[in-house]
Amino acid sequence: MGSESVVHRDQLPPPSPVLSAGSLVRMRACGGAVSPVVFAAVPSVEFRGEQRTAAAPLREPRGRSQCVVSFSELSFITEPSDVTVLPKEPAVLDCLAHGQPPVTVKWLKDGAAVAESDDARLLQNGSLRLASVRRDAAHSDEGLYQCLSQNKYGAILSQRSRLTIASISEFLTHPVPAVVSEGGLARFWCTVAASPQATITWEFNQSTLPLETDRITILPNGVLQIQKVQFDDAGKYRCVATNIGDRLKSREASLTVNRGTAPKSRQRPRIIAAPQNVTVSMHQTVVLECVATGNPQPIISWSRADSKPIDVYNAKVLGSGNLVIADVKSQHSGIYLCRATTPGTRNHTLAAANLTVLVPPSIVEKPESQTRPRAGTARFMCQAEGVPQPRISWLKNGQKVHLNGRIKIKLVITQIIPEDDAIYQCVAESEHGAVLSLARLIVVMSEDRPSAPRNVHAETISSAAILLAWERPLYNANKVIAYSIHYMKAEGLNNEEYQAVIGNDTTSYIIEDLEPARNYSFYIVAYMPMGASRMSDQVSWQPLPAKLSRGRVSAYRLSYRTAADATVTIVDVAQNATGHLLENLEPDTIYLLRIAAATRPLNCTSIVARWQTVPGSVVVQGYRLCFHEEGQPEPPTIQLPAQLSDYTINARTKYHVKLLAYSTLGDGYQSDQTISTPGCVTVTANSSSSVVLRWSRPAFLAGKPLSFTVRCTPVGTHNASAIRYLQTIKQNMTVQNLSPNTRYEFVVRLHLDQMSSPWSSVVYHQTPAAAPTQPPLAVRMTMIEDDTVLVSWRAPEDPRVVVTHYTLLYASQKSWLAGRWKILQRDGPYSSLVDVALPRASRHRSKNPRHSDNFAETPAQSNSIYHIDQRSMTGIIVGVCIALSCIVLCALILINKGRSRYLPYRSQVHGVGGARVS
């Protein structure tokens, strides 16, 4: 006896009795190894004495297995790298692979194969040569290229190589005219769209300006700064963008210099160009601009908010205070503070910027090659790091691994089969690069293992149980010591696979405790002391018997998809067919196939009229069909050829249909019928937590009292308590208390007297996202200076909430009591600097956030040479008062002690004199 894994059962309502569930078959397309699986549908609970059952399974062709006991490593000696070329110039993408010959090389562009032509030629060493790269409306050679190397043991994919055609498209921002007073500061900037990045220089009156002088600074990001402007600086300025592909000039902007008037009064420092948040890749150059004005001219200094030292080897200051960091690395990430200070005082202004350095992925734990026996388990480990955290995926022989119950995301392969023998690659990728690492899986097999169990078929025996039966293997059946039965849910991805082991004395097994109205897949493996057989590979497809079809089967519908793709392809097959050939399938790919039998129209907006002639009757020359809406006049008849046996009527109401056959002898008897299309269910979003459902009632039930049941189910739920049933007598309903940003499925059924209709076709709807129900997390405030606070936070931990921006409200105590708040908005969870009012100041100065571009000037409070702020003056006054108090106190103590010594001496003299008199 073996152990058995049980799936717990959830009670579900009965499905529609009209569409009977057929069998499901998983297959591999021609060209790959066969991996067939029996799929069966678990019926619902009994409904009017009938139940949904599974048909017999399909039969699949056998595949071949290959035993590999040794391999030669396949690897790349040279991989392609990023290339930038000029238009109409040739380009060569290098690729050199090493392995046991013959080794073939193919190229992919954006995931699609590159066809060899006169423009794209494969060189002898495997490199790809493009004769003349171009980019136009019809074709573009730009994109991501990879080479695929393959030999008899497998295939590997190279890293991505981006081919870029050098160009400068246009200026996104042109310099704008400026008016500056003599001795002030002028600033121009421009931005351009270029690939690769363009170098920016400036021209003054069409003459090139030097990159840096005592007064002029041109930053690497293209900003032009002119300190202590003079009258000779007036003129026209323009920027010039240059790369290997082109040279482009911007529009000219004039600089006007006004003569200074009276001497300026003292002014607090004011930052007019603050550093901005920057996100860059490693090894690039970062410019944190900081320009300040004031009287006297402030001094600019830089520091980090985390108190770490700034890298003095790669960082330098350009101009009056612009911080430039070359060859940035991950340790340069952080918040940088620009401080503008008035010389000789404590008056200063702060501005902050967050520098994020993106680190390309790197694999820190590489997968290792393994040798495993058939039916064993292989586990490949792969860990990567980077900023942002890279995503891990797997390739098998250069193609994406299809996950199923046997192959898990950590790349754990259970019940190994010969087709698993391949080269696997771990791919760690992010928006800023990808890296690959390969490993090999060798499957060791026994030559005298038994063949696969035969003629596997499933039969539903209740709403929660299926009988699985099979025949013994054709070869080495006497060596079988046990069978293992594997089953899992057929719908959805990453479903868990369950296993039951039984002895060799039986060829049938009942699987119980299954979920009602669910489709399951099964396969069986025979075991012997030396190994296991292949998976069961023979399946048959038989039509539903009349007892279970609930009427005459009018058609079959085949729905199939790959195991890793959610896109379903649907094929309708005639009712007398017992098989269908699926073409244009992908090799070495697992497919899921579902077969459904229909006894009603296949959609809710059409009527299909079908007929057949009586055997042995006269030769029919054709048919005359007439149909009209109820209450409307009868239109002319439609003449149909004799070979037709059905006709589709597109309608959404009650129709009268008449049909007769005719021959050379005249018209035959007329057959007429009244039929109504089923009502379609529509769903409309009402809010993030409610939807409105509408449906129509059958026309032939007009005037009769009806009630309706609405079933609402979150897609993918496995909890029966999450399914809701709602009752109504109307033809619409508002379903409330739904979860935002969640996909639901809705079905409706009607009730008349003691009878109930089948469920309608499923309608899916995604509820809109709602406003966040949780506040930002980890809100933290850090005092950077006496009047500056650094505020940071994290997004709410709710995966259904899509945060668009954050609103920060702050106020001083006086403003808070008056209900006046300052509002600041941020697009992401970045840290922000906020000024707070002085607690003991008699007057509150209006201040803006340090990182914004809006600054209010504060007039001078003193005409002295050195300006002392109010807090410093208060401290000085308090210190002087304390010192004076101490001096007065000491003087009083000394006076008191002097008087105490004098009074006792006088008393003694008087006493002596008195004695003498007496």
Protein Blocks (a to p, Z undefined) as FASTA:
>chain_A
ZZdddddddddddddfklccddddddddehiacddddddddddddeehiacddddddddd
dddddddfbdcddddfbdcddddddehiacdddddddddddddddddeehiacdddfklc
cdfkopacdfbgcddfkbcfbdcdddddddfkbccddddddddddddfbdfbdcdddddd
ehiacdddddddddddddddddeehiacdfbdfkbccdfkopacdehiafklgccddddd
ddfkbccddddddddddddfddddddddddfbdcddddddehiacddddddddddddddd
dddfklpacdfklgccehjlpacdehiafklgccdddddddehiabdcdddddddddddd
ddfbdcddddddehiacdddddddddddddddddeehiacdddfklcfkopaehiafklg
ccdddddddfkbccdddddddddddfkbccddehiacddfbfkbccddddddfbhklmpg
bdcdddddfedchiacddddddfkbcbdcdehiaehiacddddddddfkbccdddfbdcd
ddddfklnopacfbdcdddddfkbcbdcdddddfkbcbdcdehiaehiacdddddddfbd
fbfkbccddddddehiacdfbdcdddddehiacdddddddfkbcbdcdddfbdcdddddd
ddfkbccdddddddddddddddddfbfkbccddddddfklgoiacddddddddehiabfk
lpccdddfbfbdcdehiaehiacdddddddehjbccdddddddddddddddfbdcehiac
ddfblmbccddddddddfkbccfbdcdddddfklmmnopacddddfbfcddddddddfkb
cbdcddddfkbmbdcddddfbfbfbdcdfklmmmmmmmmmmmmmmmmmmmmmmmmmmmmm
mmmmmmmmmmmmmmmmZZ
